Amino acid sequence: MKGLYCRAAGSDAEPKFVIQETSLPEVLGSHQVRVQVKACGLSPLDLKVLKSHTVYFHCCVCLFFPAVGPKVSFFQPEDEVCVCVFCFPVQKPEKLSSVCVAAALRDGLCAYTALHTHARMAAGQTVLVLDGASCFGLMCIQLASYHGAKVLTTSHSPQKHTFLEQLRPSVGPSRVIQVYNGSSDLLPLVLEETGGLGVDIVIDSGVRLQEDKEPEETKLLPHKHDIISVLGVGGHWVTSQQELQLDPPDCRLLHLKSASVSFLNPEVWTASSAQQGRYLHILKDIVEKMSAGVLRPQPEEAVPLYEATVAMETVQRHQKKKAVVQL
């Protein structure tokens, strides 16, 4: 059996990815299953977290069981399942393709974690999703709209703006704010939409920490002060920025609004066995909503196994957010 492996180098060197042959035992144990992978989603590995914490990184996989051990009761031979890590499989609906689930399951998990686990979203609240045309942003928009929240979002290009406008009014945002034209209209437009009160929840995909000397790829990201400014009283900010630094004036403003900040790290679900039941419930709900058409992810083109190393290296260097390998 062939597999994609990561060879971690030194602290400064980039990891290498290789395809290697592995051998499997012929006889299954009583509680073991034999799997055959049909599609696998690739996302960047945070090797620092992997070295410092006992967590399993999410690798979204669709597979089926050619054989199961005699004491395996939850699944039968030929069952198709989808997993984020191999310890937590859930049944895959027949109408969903393996490539679709492998591409979207991680983004769905991030959206659930941000909106439900961290922000405690409720119907009638106002949610600001930054970069709504991204795979993660699209999942957040659809999930928030389904639960009765008013959704505002930003667009990073004319093409993305058109795409988000076409989602309205069924599952799309109430307003799409352009941030690619060099203007900084985010704060006044959000306050206009909320009657000057601000939003209840902000979901970002990264922020700018300084006003100047920012790299080209982050110039469309909102500044941290802008995000704090658009929060309403008791608001909640869920951030993907690992190295977020809040200065005393930022903390003072958050304190005055009684607002809070949470860090989005979907890997943490596997760090505690006490969370296994909730984690499986979330995964099951994601695939059921995808099957029912409530969550409609962006289609992802799959690559064959022999291109997996190149695809993973591209993802690891953040030149592409994710990739899907079809076997």
C-alpha positions in Angstrom: 0.0 0.0 0.0 1.3 3.5 -0.9 1.1 6.4 1.5 2.1 10.0 1.7 4.6 10.7 4.5 6.2 13.8 6.0 9.9 13.9 6.7 10.3 16.7 9.3 13.6 18.5 8.9 15.4 20.9 11.2 13.7 23.9 12.8 14.3 26.2 9.8 14.2 23.7 7.0 11.0 22.9 5.1 9.5 19.4 5.6 9.8 17.0 2.7 6.9 14.8 1.5 7.4 11.5 0.0 5.3 8.5 -1.2 6.4 5.2 0.3 5.2 1.7 0.1 4.0 0.1 3.4 2.9 -3.5 4.2 -0.2 -4.4 6.1 -0.8 -7.5 8.2 -2.8 -10.2 6.4 -5.0 -11.1 9.5 -7.2 -8.5 11.2 -7.5 -8.3 14.9 -10.9 -8.6 16.6 -11.4 -4.8 16.8 -9.5 -3.8 13.7 -10.8 -2.7 10.2 -9.1 -2.7 6.9 -9.6 0.6 5.0 -9.3 1.6 1.4 -8.9 5.4 0.9 -10.9 6.9 -2.0 -10.1 10.6 -1.5 -8.0 12.6 0.9 -8.0 16.4 1.6 -4.6 18.0 2.3 -4.1 21.0 4.5 -1.0 22.6 6.0 0.8 20.9 9.0 1.7 23.0 12.0 4.8 21.0 13.0 5.4 23.3 16.1 2.0 22.2 17.5 2.7 18.6 16.6 5.9 18.6 18.5 4.6 20.3 21.6 1.1 18.7 22.0 -0.4 15.3 21.7 -2.9 16.0 19.0 -3.9 14.3 15.7 -3.9 16.6 12.7 -7.0 16.6 10.6 -6.6 14.8 7.3 -10.1 14.7 5.8 -10.4 11.2 4.2 -13.2 9.3 2.5 -12.8 5.5 2.6 -14.6 2.2 2.8 -14.0 -1.0 4.8 -13.1 -4.0 2.6 -13.0 -6.1 5.8 -13.7 -5.6 9.5 -12.8 -7.6 12.6 -15.3 -10.0 14.2 -15.9 -7.6 17.2 -16.4 -4.5 15.2 -20.1 -3.5 15.6 -20.5 0.0 14.4 -19.6 -0.6 10.8 -20.0 -3.4 8.3 -17.8 -4.5 5.3 -18.2 -2.1 2.3 -19.5 0.7 4.5 -18.3 4.1 3.2 -17.3 6.6 5.9 -15.5 10.0 6.2 -13.1 10.9 8.9 -11.0 13.9 9.9 -8.6 11.7 11.8 -8.8 7.9 11.6 -10.0 7.5 15.2 -13.3 9.2 14.5 -15.2 7.9 11.5 -18.8 8.8 10.6 -21.1 7.4 7.9 -20.9 9.1 4.5 -24.2 9.7 2.7 -24.4 7.9 -0.6 -25.3 11.0 -2.6 -22.1 12.8 -1.6 -19.0 12.2 -3.6 -15.8 11.3 -1.9 -13.9 14.3 -3.4 -16.6 16.7 -2.2 -16.5 15.5 1.4 -12.7 15.3 1.6 -12.5 18.9 0.3 -15.1 20.4 2.6 -15.1 18.5 5.9 -12.3 20.4 7.5 -13.8 23.8 6.5 -17.2 22.7 7.9 -15.5 21.6 11.1 -13.8 25.0 11.4 -17.1 26.8 10.8 -18.9 24.8 13.5 -16.1 25.3 15.9 -16.0 29.1 15.3 -19.7 29.8 15.3 -21.1 27.3 17.8 -18.3 26.2 20.1 -16.5 29.6 20.5 -19.1 32.3 19.6 -22.3 30.5 20.8 -24.2 31.9 17.9 -27.9 32.4 18.3 -30.8 33.3 15.9 -31.2 37.1 15.4 -27.5 37.9 15.9 -25.3 39.7 13.4 -22.2 37.9 12.1 -19.4 39.5 10.1 -17.5 36.9 8.1 -14.3 38.2 6.6 -13.3 37.0 3.1 -16.7 35.2 2.6 -15.7 33.8 -0.8 -13.0 31.5 0.7 -14.0 27.9 1.4 -14.0 28.5 5.1 -15.9 31.8 4.8 -18.5 30.2 2.5 -19.2 27.5 5.1 -19.6 30.2 7.9 -22.0 32.2 5.8 -24.2 29.2 5.0 -24.2 27.9 8.5 -25.0 31.3 10.1 -27.8 32.0 7.6 -29.3 28.6 8.3 -29.5 29.3 12.0 -31.2 32.6 11.5 -28.3 35.1 11.9 -27.9 38.2 9.8 -24.6 37.9 7.8 -22.3 40.6 6.6 -19.1 39.7 4.6 -16.2 41.2 2.7 -14.9 40.5 -0.8 -11.3 40.5 -1.9 -11.7 40.8 -5.6 -14.3 41.8 -8.2 -14.8 38.1 -9.1 -15.3 37.2 -5.4 -17.7 40.1 -5.0 -19.8 38.9 -7.9 -19.8 35.3 -6.5 -21.0 36.5 -3.1 -23.7 38.7 -4.6 -25.1 35.8 -6.6 -25.6 33.9 -3.3 -28.3 36.4 -2.2 -31.0 36.2 -1.1 -31.3 32.4 -0.5 -28.2 31.5 1.6 -26.1 34.6 1.0 -25.1 37.5 3.1 -27.2 40.6 3.7 -24.4 42.8 2.5 -21.1 42.3 0.7 -18.4 44.9 1.5 -15.6 45.6 -1.0 -12.1 45.8 0.6 -10.1 45.4 -2.6 -10.5 49.0 -4.0 -8.1 50.6 -1.5 -10.8 52.2 0.7 -11.3 51.5 4.4 -15.1 51.5 4.5 -15.5 48.4 6.7 -16.2 50.3 9.9 -18.7 52.9 8.7 -20.6 50.3 6.5 -20.9 47.8 9.3 -22.1 50.5 11.7 -24.6 51.6 9.1 -25.9 48.0 8.7 -26.2 47.6 12.5 -27.7 51.0 13.4 -24.4 52.0 15.1 -24.4 49.0 17.5 -21.8 46.8 15.9 -21.9 43.1 15.2 -22.2 40.3 17.7 -19.7 37.9 16.1 -16.6 38.5 13.9 -15.0 35.5 12.1 -11.6 36.3 10.5 -9.1 34.4 8.3 -6.1 36.4 9.6 -5.5 40.0 10.5 -3.0 42.8 10.0 -1.0 43.6 13.1 0.6 46.9 11.8 -0.6 49.7 9.6 2.6 49.8 7.5 5.3 47.4 6.4 2.8 44.6 5.8 3.5 42.0 3.1 1.6 42.0 -0.1 -0.5 38.9 0.7 -1.9 40.5 3.9 -2.9 44.0 2.6 -6.5 43.0 2.1 -6.8 41.6 5.6 -8.5 43.9 8.2 -6.4 45.6 10.9 -7.0 44.3 14.4 -8.2 47.7 15.6 -10.9 47.7 12.8 -12.2 44.3 14.0 -12.4 45.5 17.6 -14.1 48.7 16.5 -16.9 46.8 14.6 -17.7 44.6 17.6 -20.8 45.4 19.6 -21.2 45.3 23.4 -20.7 41.7 24.5 -19.4 40.7 21.0 -17.1 37.8 20.3 -14.2 37.8 17.9 -13.0 34.4 16.7 -9.5 34.7 15.0 -7.3 32.4 13.0 -4.3 34.6 13.7 -1.9 32.5 15.7 0.5 35.4 16.6 -2.1 37.9 17.5 -0.7 40.8 19.6 -3.1 43.1 21.4 -1.7 46.4 22.8 -3.1 48.0 26.0 -5.4 50.3 24.0 -6.9 47.3 22.2 -7.5 45.5 25.5 -9.0 48.6 27.0 -11.5 48.8 24.1 -12.4 45.1 24.4 -12.8 45.7 28.2 -15.2 48.6 27.7 -17.3 46.6 25.3 -17.1 43.5 27.5 -16.1 41.7 24.3 -14.0 38.5 24.1 -11.5 36.9 21.7 -11.1 33.2 20.9 -8.4 31.4 18.9 -9.7 29.0 16.2 -7.7 25.8 16.3 -9.7 22.8 15.0 -6.8 20.4 15.9 -7.6 20.8 19.6 -10.7 18.6 19.3 -8.5 15.5 19.4 -6.5 16.7 22.5 -9.2 15.6 25.0 -11.0 12.3 25.0 -13.9 14.0 26.9 -14.8 15.9 23.6 -15.1 12.8 21.4 -18.9 12.6 21.6 -19.4 16.2 20.7 -16.8 16.0 18.0 -18.5 13.0 16.3 -21.8 14.8 16.5 -20.4 17.8 14.7 -18.9 15.6 11.9 -22.2 13.8 11.5 -24.2 17.0 11.3 -21.8 18.5 8.7 -22.2 15.6 6.3 -25.9 15.4 6.8 -26.3 19.2 6.0 -24.0 18.7 3.0 -26.2 15.8 1.8 -29.4 17.9 2.3 -27.9 20.9 0.4 -27.8 23.2 3.4 -24.0 23.4 3.2 -22.8 23.7 -0.4 -19.0 23.8 -0.6 -17.1 25.1 -3.5 -16.1 22.3 -5.9 -12.4 21.2 -5.7 -10.5 19.6 -8.5 -8.8 16.4 -7.3 -5.3 15.4 -8.3 -4.0 11.8 -8.7 -1.8 10.1 -6.1 1.4 10.6 -8.1 1.0 14.4 -7.8 0.3 14.3 -4.1 3.9 15.3 -3.0 3.9 18.4 -5.2 0.4 19.3 -4.1 1.2 18.9 -0.4 4.4 21.0 -0.7 2.4 23.7 -2.4 -0.1 23.6 0.5 2.6 23.6 3.1 4.2 26.7 1.6 0.7 28.4 1.8 0.8 28.9 -2.0 -2.6 27.1 -2.0 -5.0 26.7 0.9 -5.8 23.0 0.4 -5.7 20.2 -2.2 -7.6 16.9 -2.7 -6.0 13.6 -3.8 -8.3 11.0 -5.4 -7.3 7.4 -5.4 
